[in-house]
Amino acid sequence: MAKKEMEIVGAGPSGLVAAMTLQKAGFQVKVYEARKDVGCRFHGDFQGIENWSQEEDILETLDKMGIAINFRCGPFYGGRIYGPTGEQLDLQSKTPLFYLVRRGQVPDSLDQGLKTQALEAGVEILFEHRKKTIEGRAITATGPKGADAIAKGVTFHTDLPDQSLTILDDEIAPGGYAYFLIHEGLATMATVLFRDYHQEKACFEKMKQAFQKLIPYKMSDPREFGGFGNFYIAKSEEHGPRLYIGESAGFQDFLWGFGMRYAMVSGYLAAQSIIRNTSYDALWKAQLLPFLQAGMVNRMLIDRFGATAYRILMKQLKGQAEIRPFMKEKYSMSFKKSLLLPLAKRHVQSRVKDERCIHPTNCDCVWCRCAKV
Ligand SMILES: Cc1cc2nc3c(=O)[nH]c(=O)nc-3n(C[C@H](O)[C@H](O)[C@H](O)COP(=O)(O)OP(=O)(O)OC[C@H]3O[C@@H](n4cnc5c(N)ncnc54)[C@H](O)[C@@H]3O)c2cc1C
């Protein structure tokens, strides 16, 4: 009997997980990817797969989804965090707080690992195929459409030991945070801005100076990068015969942009809905929506109360001997958060058009590039 066919647009983590899940279930899957390889949106930079929003370890979740760990995946059991007034806390966890992965075309990246698994399963990936339209039943996994947050960072080689540092300071990362991640001689430092995008270059410089003061470093082979994230909650992710997954569905962590878990889980859920002929909307609403809503409320609180919210967070963190349960509670929906949800929905809108951008024509900063997407 001829195999059922399925087309997927976009070979990011969401598209590749959907592809391999369907292929293993007996479908013949074709993935269209606009760029010449997977991971071209990234630059060998480190990202963290968060391991705090749910009880189950994310590696166990990935294993249940049939995803093998054939990419660099370093467990981090905590990290140092600096609050708005410079106060410092060491966060600790008995089990991994997050897993560090690399993104991009580099051989040990998550993107390359997932590509290998998809190809081994028999998926066909057509590179340099930018799809504008697609007929019939298909999955859209094309990533962010606009920028609700931007990141400006640099990767480099270092002889510093493995560690994770985070700074919560509006001067360095308006509404967001700056991070410095080191794993086995490689480092990524970036500032994530949730507003004032035109300050990107100044924030980037301030971030480098701030980390230099905290742990003096030398950069060898520095490579700068920029990126952006898109967050929203749609009523449905089934548009006619098409299912939307990952960041093209707006699935993102509104608070801090940890979108990889959403990307991979939503890809798996979309595939399962096709395999089992069930409603994709019902699956993602049961498994992802409460976390999206909690994130939306958290984002509103950070946007409204700024440094005060971060100061309160630092105070709360101070009393935590074990950080994962605390983070789990922050990332979960609660009665209080459900009361704030209507306000949060009004507050958090897509901010693709930032009227405060005062950059000249042909400016090539991350924000101006994102605005043209
Ligand atoms: C700088 C930065 C740091 C981040 N850090 C973290 C982190 O620490 N932890 C975390 O969990 N998340 C992080 N994220 C978010 C995370 O990277 C994304 O949420 C995740 O990659 C989304 O996966 P996706 O499959 O939905 O989309 P993407 O990874 O964007 O993949 C989409 C793919 O679709 C392709 N495509 C687009 N349009 C078309 C088209 N028309 N036709 C064919 N192909 C197309 C693109 O080329 C791309 O390969 C970060 C993001 C950035 C930018």
The ligand as a Tripos MOL2 file, in Angstrom:
@<TRIPOS>MOLECULE
LIG
   53    58     1     0     0
SMALL
NO_CHARGES

@<TRIPOS>ATOM
      1 C1         19.3510   34.5390   20.1500 C.3       1 LIG1
      2 C2         18.3090   33.5500   20.5830 C.ar      1 LIG1
      3 C3         18.4990   32.8580   21.7670 C.ar      1 LIG1
      4 C4         17.5550   31.9100   22.1600 C.ar      1 LIG1
      5 N1         17.7880   31.2340   23.3080 N.ar      1 LIG1
      6 C5         16.9360   30.2490   23.6740 C.ar      1 LIG1
      7 C6         17.1990   29.4730   24.8300 C.ar      1 LIG1
      8 O1         18.1920   29.6690   25.5400 O.2       1 LIG1
      9 N2         16.3240   28.4750   25.1270 N.ar      1 LIG1
     10 C7         15.2260   28.1990   24.3520 C.ar      1 LIG1
     11 O2         14.4760   27.2680   24.6730 O.2       1 LIG1
     12 N3         14.9450   28.9490   23.2700 N.ar      1 LIG1
     13 C8         15.7660   29.9430   22.9010 C.ar      1 LIG1
     14 N4         15.4980   30.6850   21.7970 N.ar      1 LIG1
     15 C9         14.2450   30.4040   21.0540 C.3       1 LIG1
     16 C10        14.3950   29.1880   20.1360 C.3       1 LIG1
     17 O3         15.5600   29.2880   19.3800 O.3       1 LIG1
     18 C11        13.1740   29.0810   19.2100 C.3       1 LIG1
     19 O4         12.0140   29.1480   20.0020 O.3       1 LIG1
     20 C12        13.1630   27.8060   18.3790 C.3       1 LIG1
     21 O5         14.2710   27.7170   17.5270 O.3       1 LIG1
     22 C13        11.8910   27.7560   17.5340 C.3       1 LIG1
     23 O6         11.9250   26.6120   16.7060 O.3       1 LIG1
     24 P1         11.0190   26.5430   15.4080 P.3       1 LIG1
     25 O7         11.2250   25.2050   14.8070 O.co2     1 LIG1
     26 O8          9.6530   26.9630   15.7260 O.co2     1 LIG1
     27 O9         11.6000   27.6860   14.4370 O.3       1 LIG1
     28 P2         13.0610   27.9570   13.8470 P.3       1 LIG1
     29 O10        14.1000   27.3590   14.6850 O.co2     1 LIG1
     30 O11        13.1160   29.4150   13.5800 O.co2     1 LIG1
     31 O12        13.0410   27.2030   12.4410 O.3       1 LIG1
     32 C14        12.2110   27.6360   11.3870 C.3       1 LIG1
     33 C15        12.8210   27.1700   10.0600 C.3       1 LIG1
     34 O13        11.9020   27.4460    9.0050 O.3       1 LIG1
     35 C16        12.6240   27.9390    7.8860 C.3       1 LIG1
     36 N5         11.6910   28.7260    7.0660 N.ar      1 LIG1
     37 C17        11.1370   29.9320    7.3730 C.ar      1 LIG1
     38 N6         10.2790   30.3230    6.3850 N.ar      1 LIG1
     39 C18        10.2930   29.3370    5.4490 C.ar      1 LIG1
     40 C19         9.6210   29.1460    4.2040 C.ar      1 LIG1
     41 N7          8.7380   30.0360    3.7290 N.pl3     1 LIG1
     42 N8          9.8680   28.0150    3.4930 N.ar      1 LIG1
     43 C20        10.7430   27.0860    3.9580 C.ar      1 LIG1
     44 N9         11.4140   27.2160    5.1430 N.ar      1 LIG1
     45 C21        11.1890   28.3150    5.8780 C.ar      1 LIG1
     46 C22        13.7430   28.7530    8.5200 C.3       1 LIG1
     47 O14        14.8170   28.9300    7.6180 O.3       1 LIG1
     48 C23        14.1150   27.8950    9.7280 C.3       1 LIG1
     49 O15        15.1050   26.9490    9.4280 O.3       1 LIG1
     50 C24        16.4000   31.6690   21.3750 C.ar      1 LIG1
     51 C25        16.2000   32.3890   20.2020 C.ar      1 LIG1
     52 C26        17.1420   33.3270   19.8110 C.ar      1 LIG1
     53 C27        16.9080   34.0900   18.5450 C.3       1 LIG1
@<TRIPOS>BOND
     1     1     2 1
     2     2     3 ar
     3     2    52 ar
     4     3     4 ar
     5     4     5 ar
     6     4    50 ar
     7     5     6 ar
     8     6     7 ar
     9     6    13 1
    10     7     8 2
    11     7     9 ar
    12     9    10 ar
    13    10    11 2
    14    10    12 ar
    15    12    13 ar
    16    13    14 ar
    17    14    15 1
    18    14    50 ar
    19    15    16 1
    20    16    17 1
    21    16    18 1
    22    18    19 1
    23    18    20 1
    24    20    21 1
    25    20    22 1
    26    22    23 1
    27    23    24 1
    28    24    25 2
    29    24    26 1
    30    24    27 1
    31    27    28 1
    32    28    29 2
    33    28    30 1
    34    28    31 1
    35    31    32 1
    36    32    33 1
    37    33    34 1
    38    33    48 1
    39    34    35 1
    40    35    36 1
    41    35    46 1
    42    36    37 ar
    43    36    45 ar
    44    37    38 ar
    45    38    39 ar
    46    39    40 ar
    47    39    45 ar
    48    40    41 1
    49    40    42 ar
    50    42    43 ar
    51    43    44 ar
    52    44    45 ar
    53    46    47 1
    54    46    48 1
    55    48    49 1
    56    50    51 ar
    57    51    52 ar
    58    52    53 1
@<TRIPOS>SUBSTRUCTURE
     1 LIG1         1 GROUP 0 **** ****
